[in-house]
Amino acid sequence: MTPEQESQHLKQASNEELCAYLAAKIRRSRKLRKESQVQFAARAGIALRTYKRLETYGQGHLETFLKALSALDRCHYLNLLFPFDQPKPRILSLEERLEAMRKRSSESNN
């Protein structure tokens, strides 16, 4: 699946599918580090049973998820979840733009 296809799939995914997706990503990252569930859970400070539930079913508390992210050295990516913290400027209608231009024009003539 290409990144574009994956993004499109995630936009339409249910909460259950998103949990399974995140669980699979965590499991894959742990395995790439060649760590057992026991080793990873201990290093992350998560009870083994709790970690297994997170990795297998995508179930758990936000704190458990964050501990797993931290152990995977992925917390620095959290800012990408909310890239637009500043409100977008309101787009003016044509009438509002014309009125603003008239005001600027009259102010510069005075």
GIMO-V474814 format. One line per field, one symbol per residue. phi: phi as a letter, one per 20 degrees, with the letter a starting at -180 (. if undefined). psi: psi as a letter, one per 20 degrees, with the letter a starting at -180 (. if undefined). A space follows every 10 residues. Layout:
# GIMO-V474814
phi: ???
psi: ???
This chain:
# GIMO-V474814
phi: .fgfffffff fdffgfffff ffffffgfff ffeldfffff gffemdfgff fffffedmdq egffffffgf felcffefff fcfdfeffff effgffffff ffffffffee
psi: prhggggggh hiqrgghggh ghghgggggg hhilqrhggg gghikpqggg ghgghgikqr qhhgghgggg hjljhiihhi hmimhpqqqp pqrgghgggh ggggghhhi.
